[in-house]
């Protein structure tokens, strides 16, 4: 027995609850269209959900229960909370939160409900409680009787996951430079790609997550710029 495991579980419960409060606190507008970042984020997390659910199914069949738990834990903590919610979170303008478009919001609620079902065998109490509050439920309804339906990932899904991983590495690279140079997160930076921008399809996510003013392609590195590599590029 280790007290640290209890603390980890408590912190995870707090993470789940706070994510629920964040999402349910958003204002939803029917008259705005999804952003490019939002559409990409929804497609990516849908693919990621399929990939991890298939992994968890395989681990359950092999009775590797603790590994199954950690796969869902990482999916919720790292991918959903740290990346997806930040990708779709409405902007603040003049100190006021802007509304989120309805398609992105409904996709987020759907993802949250699926994650609760995946977590339910390990964390039955908080998942039942939040499941009851996501939608208006009828008396007697329970998450225990709500089937989990998740498709298997396609080749296109796996390709999208790989591409977004590269975009995430670019964002992490910009954040690393900010930390090294003591540049405030709120200060917009310009990102330059030397030769070509292989992740141009994901510029909307990179610009939002790294707080950039623009992404441009240049032939040579600016003498005053800080450089980082992504993979072998």
Secondary structure, 3 states (H helix, E strand, C coil): CCHHHHHHHHHHHHHHHHHHHHHHCCCEECCCCCCHHHHHHHHHHHHHHHHHHHHHHHHHHCCCHHHHHHHHHHHHHHHHHHHHHHHHCCCEECCEECCEEHHHHHHHHHHHHHHHHHHHCCCHHHHHHHHHHHCCCCCCCCHHHCCCCCCCCCHHHHHHHHHHHHHHHHHHHHHHHHHHHCCCCCCCEEEEEECCCCCHHHHHHHHHHHCEEEEEEECCCCCCCCCCCCCCC
